[in-house]
């Protein structure tokens, strides 16, 4: 019984770590997307100002 309990704790820990990594990955991807969006907007503004 102790072995099953330990295995469940181990699997839970792995699952929690995986979820944390997923959340971190989503945050990084959102930051990259925001940076690209800002760069694109900057280019549009620069082109508009040149006209």
C-alpha positions as CSV (number, residue, x, y, z in Angstrom):
1,X,0.0,0.0,0.0
2,X,2.9,2.4,0.8
3,X,4.4,1.8,-2.6
4,X,1.1,2.8,-4.4
5,X,0.9,5.9,-2.2
6,X,4.5,6.9,-3.0
7,X,3.9,6.3,-6.7
8,X,0.8,8.4,-6.6
9,X,2.7,11.2,-4.9
10,X,5.4,10.9,-7.5
11,X,2.9,11.1,-10.4
12,X,1.1,14.0,-8.8
13,X,4.4,15.9,-8.5
14,X,5.3,15.2,-12.1
15,X,1.8,16.4,-13.2
16,X,2.1,19.6,-11.2
17,X,5.6,20.3,-12.7
18,X,4.2,19.7,-16.1
19,X,1.3,22.1,-15.5
20,X,3.7,24.7,-14.2
21,X,5.9,24.3,-17.3
22,X,2.8,24.6,-19.5
23,X,1.8,27.8,-17.8
24,X,5.3,29.2,-18.1
25,X,5.5,28.3,-21.8
26,X,2.1,30.0,-22.5
27,X,3.4,33.1,-20.7
28,X,6.6,33.2,-22.8
29,X,4.6,32.7,-26.0
30,X,2.3,35.5,-25.0
31,X,5.3,37.8,-24.4
32,X,6.8,36.9,-27.8
33,X,3.4,37.5,-29.5
34,X,3.1,40.9,-27.7
35,X,6.6,41.9,-28.8
36,X,5.9,41.0,-32.4
37,X,2.7,42.9,-32.3
38,X,4.4,46.0,-30.9
39,X,7.1,45.8,-33.6
40,X,4.5,45.4,-36.3
41,X,2.5,48.4,-35.0
42,X,5.7,50.5,-34.8
43,X,6.4,49.7,-38.5
44,X,2.9,50.7,-39.5
45,X,3.2,54.0,-37.5
46,X,6.5,54.7,-39.1
47,X,5.1,54.1,-42.6
48,X,2.1,56.3,-41.8
49,X,4.3,59.1,-40.6
50,X,6.4,59.0,-43.8
51,X,3.4,59.6,-46.0
